[in-house]
Amino acid sequence: MRVCITGSKGMLGYDLARRLKSGYEIIGVDIDDFDIVNKDVIDFLLAQKPDFLFHFAAYTNVDKAEREKEKAYEVNVSGTKNIVTACKILDIPLVFISTDYVFDGRKKTPYREDDNPEPINFYGETKRDGEKVIIAILKRYFIVRTSWLFGKNGKNFVKSIFSLAQEKENIAVVDDQQGSPTYTSDLAVSLEMFIHSVQYGIYHITNSGLCTWFDFAEKIISLSGGKSVVSPIKSENLKRFAKRPQNSVLDNTLFETKFCYKMPSWEDALGRYLIEDRDSKE
C-alpha cells in the first residue's frame, strides 16, 4: 500500500513515517520537494498514485500569520485545495491535521467536534477554511483537530523550556491558557488507525488530561531535573501579535468510542519523550 505524507520532515510527519515504514511504501513530500501552493504538486501526486494521503504540510507560525496573511492563506487553504483536488481525482482518503485554534476559547468545558468553530487568530481562520475545502469536495476524509504538539523532529515548547532552563534561573510562562500537550509519536499511533477505516469525519485527538502552559513548563523542568523556577504571568503581558484561546481543551470521546483507544496522559507522554530525546543524544 502506497501512503503519501505531506510535511514528511516535520514533527508529526517524521514520527508517522517512522511508524509506517515497515508496513507501507511511504511517499514523503516536503517543501524541499514541492511547495503545495504550486499546482505541480497535483501532477506529482497523480503520477505517484498513492492509496492514502496524510496532509500535514502547513503554515504554523501563529504570530507571523498575522503579518503574512496572504502566505498563510495560500499554504493552509489554497495549498490544501491542491492536495484535496488530487485526492478527489485519485479517489483516495485524506487525513488533514487541524487545530484547537479553530475555537475561540470561551467555552468552559472541552470542545466537541460539533461545536461551532470561531477562531480568534488568522492561523485558526486558515485552518478552519482548510476544513471547509475538504468537507465541500471530499466524501472520504478524516479531519483531526489536535493541540500543543511536541516531538523529536522540530521546534516545540518542550525544547524551548529546556533550552531556557540552561540559561535562566527564572522563566515566565502564561498560566491563563489551558490545553492538552500532545506527543507526535503518540498521535501517529492514532492516525495509523485511519488507514483501513471507513469511519470518516472530524475527530479530536490529543494526549489525555489538561494543563496550563505554566503547568506544562513546571513538569518539563521537574522531569528533566532542572533547577529553574517557573513564574506565572498573564497572556496580555506577552504582547503577542495573535490572540490565543484561553481554553483549547479538546474532547476525545468520539475518537475513543469509535476506535476503542484512549491516548496516554500528557504527563506520561512527556516523560517518554524526554527519555527518548536524552537517549538519542548519548
C-alpha positions in Angstrom: 0.0 0.0 0.0 1.4 3.4 -1.0 0.9 6.1 1.6 1.8 9.8 0.9 2.7 12.2 3.7 3.0 15.9 3.0 5.1 17.7 5.5 7.0 14.4 5.9 10.1 16.1 7.5 8.1 17.9 10.3 7.5 16.6 13.8 4.3 14.7 13.0 5.3 13.6 9.5 8.6 12.3 10.8 7.0 10.2 13.6 4.3 8.9 11.3 6.7 7.9 8.5 8.9 6.2 11.1 6.0 4.3 12.4 4.7 3.2 9.0 7.9 2.5 7.2 7.9 -1.3 8.0 4.4 -2.0 6.6 3.8 0.6 3.9 5.5 2.2 0.9 6.0 5.8 2.0 5.9 8.7 -0.4 7.3 11.7 1.5 6.6 15.2 0.3 8.1 18.3 1.9 9.0 21.9 1.0 12.3 20.7 -0.5 10.3 18.6 -3.0 7.2 20.7 -3.7 5.5 23.8 -2.5 1.9 22.6 -2.1 0.8 26.1 -3.3 2.2 25.2 -6.7 -0.3 23.2 -8.8 2.6 21.0 -9.9 2.0 19.1 -6.7 -1.2 17.7 -8.2 0.6 16.3 -11.2 3.2 14.8 -8.9 0.6 13.1 -6.8 -1.3 11.8 -9.8 1.9 10.3 -11.1 2.8 8.7 -7.8 -0.7 7.2 -7.4 -0.8 6.8 -3.6 -3.6 4.8 -2.0 -3.9 7.0 1.1 -2.8 10.6 1.9 -1.8 12.3 5.1 -1.8 16.1 4.7 0.5 17.7 7.4 2.2 20.4 5.4 1.0 23.8 6.8 1.9 27.3 7.7 2.1 27.0 11.5 3.7 30.2 12.9 0.7 31.7 14.7 2.1 35.1 15.3 3.8 35.5 11.9 0.5 34.6 10.2 -1.0 37.9 11.4 1.6 39.7 9.4 1.9 37.3 6.5 -1.8 36.6 5.9 -1.5 36.1 2.2 1.2 33.5 2.6 -0.6 31.7 5.4 -3.8 31.6 3.4 -2.0 30.3 0.3 -0.4 27.4 2.2 -3.2 26.4 4.5 -6.2 27.0 2.2 -5.0 27.2 -1.4 -2.3 24.5 -0.9 -4.8 22.3 0.9 -7.2 22.6 -2.1 -4.5 21.4 -4.4 -4.0 18.3 -2.2 -7.7 17.8 -2.0 -8.1 18.1 -5.7 -5.5 15.3 -6.2 -7.3 13.1 -3.7 -10.6 13.7 -5.5 -9.2 12.6 -8.8 -7.4 9.6 -7.3 -10.4 8.8 -5.3 -8.4 8.2 -2.1 -9.0 9.1 1.6 -7.3 12.1 3.2 -6.2 12.8 6.7 -5.9 16.5 7.5 -4.4 17.9 10.6 -6.3 20.9 12.0 -6.0 22.7 15.3 -7.6 23.6 18.6 -7.1 27.2 17.5 -10.3 27.0 15.3 -12.1 27.7 18.6 -12.4 31.0 20.5 -11.6 29.5 23.9 -14.7 30.9 25.7 -16.3 27.6 26.4 -15.8 26.3 30.0 -15.7 22.6 29.0 -13.7 20.7 26.4 -14.6 21.3 22.8 -16.5 18.7 20.9 -16.4 18.0 17.2 -19.9 19.6 16.7 -19.0 22.9 18.5 -19.0 25.8 16.1 -15.5 26.9 15.1 -14.9 30.6 15.8 -11.2 31.3 15.6 -9.7 34.4 17.2 -6.5 34.5 15.2 -5.7 34.3 11.4 -3.9 31.0 11.7 -7.1 29.5 13.2 -9.1 31.1 10.4 -7.0 29.4 7.7 -7.2 26.0 9.3 -11.0 26.4 9.6 -11.2 27.4 5.9 -9.0 24.4 5.0 -11.5 22.2 6.8 -14.3 23.7 4.8 -12.5 23.0 1.5 -12.2 19.3 2.4 -15.8 18.9 3.5 -17.0 20.6 0.3 -15.0 18.4 -2.1 -14.4 15.0 -0.5 -16.6 12.3 1.0 -13.7 10.2 2.4 -11.8 12.3 4.8 -10.6 12.4 8.4 -10.1 15.9 9.9 -8.1 15.7 13.0 -8.0 18.6 15.4 -5.1 18.3 17.9 -3.2 20.7 20.1 0.1 21.7 21.7 2.3 19.3 19.7 5.8 18.3 20.7 8.1 15.8 19.2 11.7 15.0 18.2 12.0 16.4 14.8 11.2 20.1 15.1 10.9 23.2 17.3 8.4 22.9 20.2 7.6 24.2 23.7 9.5 21.4 25.5 12.7 22.2 23.7 12.3 25.9 24.3 11.7 25.5 28.0 14.6 23.0 28.3 16.9 25.5 26.5 15.8 28.4 28.7 16.4 26.3 31.8 20.1 26.0 30.8 20.4 29.8 30.7 18.0 31.3 33.2 17.2 30.8 36.9 13.6 32.2 36.4 11.3 31.5 33.5 8.0 33.4 33.0 5.1 31.3 31.4 1.4 32.1 30.9 -1.0 30.5 33.3 -4.3 31.6 31.8 -4.4 29.3 28.7 -5.2 25.6 29.1 -5.0 22.7 26.7 -3.6 19.2 26.2 0.0 18.8 25.2 0.3 16.1 22.6 3.3 13.9 21.7 3.5 13.4 17.9 4.7 9.8 18.4 1.5 9.1 20.3 -0.6 10.9 17.8 1.0 8.8 15.0 -0.3 5.7 16.7 -3.9 7.0 16.5 -3.5 8.3 12.9 -2.4 4.9 11.6 -5.8 3.5 12.6 -7.5 5.6 9.9 -5.7 3.8 7.0 -8.0 0.9 7.0 -11.1 2.6 8.5 -14.2 3.9 6.8 -15.4 5.8 9.8 -14.8 9.2 8.2 -15.4 12.6 9.7 -14.0 15.1 12.2 -12.1 13.9 15.3 -10.4 15.5 18.2 -7.3 13.6 19.3 -4.8 14.8 22.0 -3.0 13.1 24.8 -5.4 12.8 27.7 -5.6 15.3 30.6 -5.1 19.1 30.6 -2.9 21.8 32.0 -1.8 25.4 31.5 1.4 26.3 29.7 2.7 27.2 33.2 1.9 23.6 34.5 3.5 22.2 31.4 6.7 24.2 31.9 6.9 23.2 35.5 6.6 19.5 34.6 9.3 19.8 31.9 11.7 21.3 34.4 10.8 18.7 37.1 11.2 15.7 34.8 14.4 16.9 33.2 16.0 17.6 36.5 16.3 21.4 36.0 16.6 23.9 38.8 14.9 26.9 37.2 11.9 28.5 38.8 8.8 28.9 36.6 6.8 32.1 37.3 3.2 32.5 36.2 2.2 35.6 34.0 -0.9 36.6 32.1 -1.2 36.3 28.3 -1.6 40.1 28.0 1.9 40.6 29.3 3.5 38.8 26.4 2.1 41.3 23.8 1.9 38.7 21.0 0.6 39.5 17.6 -2.0 36.7 17.7 -4.6 36.1 20.3 -4.7 32.6 21.9 -7.9 30.9 23.2 -7.9 30.6 26.9 -9.5 27.2 26.8 -8.5 24.9 23.9 -9.0 21.5 25.6 -10.5 19.1 23.1 -13.0 16.3 24.0 -11.6 13.0 22.6 -14.7 10.9 23.4 -15.8 10.4 19.8 -12.5 9.0 18.7 -12.1 6.9 21.8 -15.6 5.4 21.3 -15.3 4.7 17.6 -11.7 3.3 17.6 -11.7 1.8 21.2 -8.5 3.6 22.0 -7.5 6.2 24.6 -4.4 8.3 24.2 -1.9 8.2 27.1 -1.8 11.1 29.6 0.3 14.1 28.6 2.5 13.6 31.6 3.3 10.0 30.6 3.9 11.2 27.0 6.3 14.0 28.2 8.3 11.5 30.3 8.8 9.2 27.4 9.7 12.0 25.1 12.4 13.3 27.4 13.9 9.8 27.9 13.9 9.2 24.1 15.4 12.6 23.4 18.1 12.1 26.0 18.9 8.6 24.8 19.2 9.9 21.2 21.9 12.4 22.3 24.0 9.9 24.2 
